[in-house]
Structures are given as structure tokens and as C-alpha cells.
Amino acid sequence: MQTPKNEQKLHRGLEERHISLMSLGAAIGVGLFLGSASSIKLAGPAILLAYAVSGVIMFFIMRALGEMAVENPVAGSFSRYAHDYLGPLAGYLTGWNYWFLWVVTCIAEITAAGIYMQFWFPDTPRWIWALAALMMMTLINFLAVKAYGELEFWFALIKIVTIVFMIIVGLGMILFGIGNGGVATGISNLWEHGGFFPNGFTGVLMSLQMVMFAYLGIEMLGVTAGEVKNPEKSLTKAVNSVFWRILIFYVGALFVIMSIYPWNEIGEKGSPFVLTFEKIGIHAAAGIINFVVLTAALSSCNSGIFSTSRMLFNLAEQKEAPSSFAKLTKRGIPGVALIVTALAMLVGVYLNYVSEKVFQWVTSVATFGAIWTWAIILLSQLQFRKRLSLEKQKQLKYKMPLYPFSSYIALAFLVGVTGLMAYFPDTRIALIIGPAWLILLVVVYYAKGMHKRHASPSDKRQVS
């Protein structure tokens, strides 16, 4: 496949450590620090099982993406693969869906940043800090891609160091009673308050969709493929390492928290992270954790702006978005796409303050969009493999393990989570708004005549 002219100008300035931490930074958001209590209430200690099983599914999805990205490292990643292997309409829907998904997520993150800043400046309006956060993250994304990667590396590192420190301190309490008067807490809290499955298997099923969306952002590794040095080496190592790190951070942190505190008391007395640090005598724990969750919000937003601008760039390359979105600055940054993304977020922040209900509906589209993205990655990988001869399949540099069973198992799991979303009233709206959003995109696709601009896949194969 020939590389588009514009794409050759994208600067490959991201190194392996940048993309590994970027993916971690996007996936480990404020949910782990402050929002984990809600999912624990649903499943109790069995939430560990939900994270572990979902983590294995995400590993398969990431390996499927890695298989294609190593062979064809391009900007836009899974949107481009959907275009090439499932057809132009699939690529168009996936690209715009992912853009919208991250715009909504970033709106939530900068709104959260405004709330966190009120911890130190309670008398200032929240919207001022939200606007400042948006402007700062947009300016950062105009830096050379290597400078952006470096900043995101340190953003993500702050979160990771905090989690690791909390796990170490927690293990000290569990094994040696550090911070607990020398009395080891042990891990009996995992089964003493109603058992390991206090709400039965239904509680685990209800938590699955929340758990899966905790992993949202890990697929960002694929979006960076067009700007990473030595894609084969960097992407291979990053895909393998990021999965294990995220699984350790989520499962490890929650294992420690639920061992120290009874699961049914978590969240009632504040963040478990704050409580754990205060127990060992760190009296400024609340301020420290507030700083960490602030950087967590900014980090996730930073990664989101990066990925959405690259997705718009790819859509413009495919003639499925205005051509101006493909224009690059002298530093190799898709500047127009960046500005459009920032303006969309500005409208979103305004909507968020006008009506929380509107924002809730829009967020449900992002929820639906995450499942769509992961399913498209798996379907694209299946088609990618089918188009290769047996000889070329053997020559693949980075293979999906247990193919094709792993791809089908992961797809079945995503269908199952979608079914659970339809079953439970709180998440059912996502399956109304989500498809409505796709239908709107399809109407625009045909109304604008985009279907006429693309040759059919069979025509493309004949040309090549």
C-alpha cells in the first residue's frame, strides 16, 4: 500500500517509552482514584475477577491491533484498517465515532479538572479552570510530537508512581501492620462481608460494562503508529507491556484497597487512596491525591486531543472530512484538526453547564463508541488475515495468539457486554443514542456523496 503524500510529513518523534506511557495515561484516568467505589459496590471483591477477565479480552483486542499496526503503521490506525478491510463506510463510521468518543471523554476530564482546582481555590468559578485546562492541553498538542510525548510521559508517570506507592504501602499494612499499630490486616476482608461474591454473579455482570470502559484508551497505541520511531520494535513491546501494567495497576490497587477496607465501606469516608496515605502519617494526603487526579484528568485529555486530531487527519486523507484537516504545521502537527477538536470541546463544556442531562446522553454515545471501536479492530484483523496467503500468514512479524479463536471469543464477549447494557435500565440509553448517532453519520455519508468517491474493495485489489 502506498503511503499518502501528506502522511510522509508526519514526524516519527515518539519513542517506545512515550507510547507505552501514553496508553497507560489514557487508560488510567480519574476513575481508579475516585470512581472505583461505584463498581466495587456492584460486585464487591469479585470486581477483581471482572477486571482480570476483561483484561484478557483487551489483550486479545490489542494483539489484533498490533498485528495490523506492525505490518502497516499509519496515522488513524483502526479507522484506516476498517476502511481497507471492511470497506470505506466502516472506516468513515469508525473514524468519526472515535473522534466523538474522545471529544466527550475530554469534556468530562477538563470539567473534572475545574472541580479539582476548586479544592485549592473554592471561590473561583469552575468554568474558568475548565477553559484554562482546555487551552493548555491544546497548546501542548501544537508542540513538536516529541515534546508532546515527553510531557505526556511525565504526566502519566505521576499517576503510576502514586499507584505503585499505594500498592507498596498497602502491602505493608496487609503483611506487617505498617500504619495500623503493627497489626497486620491480612486479606480476610475479601470474603468476610458477605463472601467474595456478595451480590452474586449478577453483580459481576452489572459491573462488566463499567470495567470494560476503564480500559478505554489502551487502543491509543494504534493511533500513534504513524508517528513512532521503529514501529515494529516499539509497537510490539508497547502492546505486550501496557496490557500487563494496566492489569497490575487496576487489579493490584483494588486488591490492596479491598483487603484493608471492608468493600461495603469503601467510598463512604472519601477516596481509599487518601485514607491509606493518611494512615501512615501523610497528613497532606488529600492535597497530594487532588494533585494526582488533576494530572490524571489533564493526561487523559492530552492523549485524547492527540488521538482525535490524528483521526480527523486520517479521515481527511480518505476524503471523508474537509481537506483542510489534512494540513500539517511545520512541526508535522495537523493544526486545523487540532483547532476543530478544541472548539468541539468548548461547545461541550458549555452544554455540560447548561444541562447535565444532555451531557449524559452524549456520554452514552461514547460508551457505545468504545464497543464499536474494539469490535471493528477484531473484524478488521479477521479480514486482514483472510486476505493473506498461507505463506504470508507464516511471515507475519507479530501474530495474534490462538487465532482465530481469540478473535471470536473477544467479539462474543463484546456482544455479551452490549446485551448486558440493553438488559440494565441505567445503561440502556446508550443502545438508543449510539445507533442513532451511527444512522446520522450514514445519512451524512450518502447525502454528501462520499460513497461515490471510493472504488469498491474489489476494484482496489484489481488496480493493485
Summary of the structure (lengths in Angstrom):
residues: 464
radius of gyration: 22.1
end to end distance: 8.4
largest distance: 74.9
contacts: 1672
relative contact order: 0.19
helix: 77%
strand: 1%
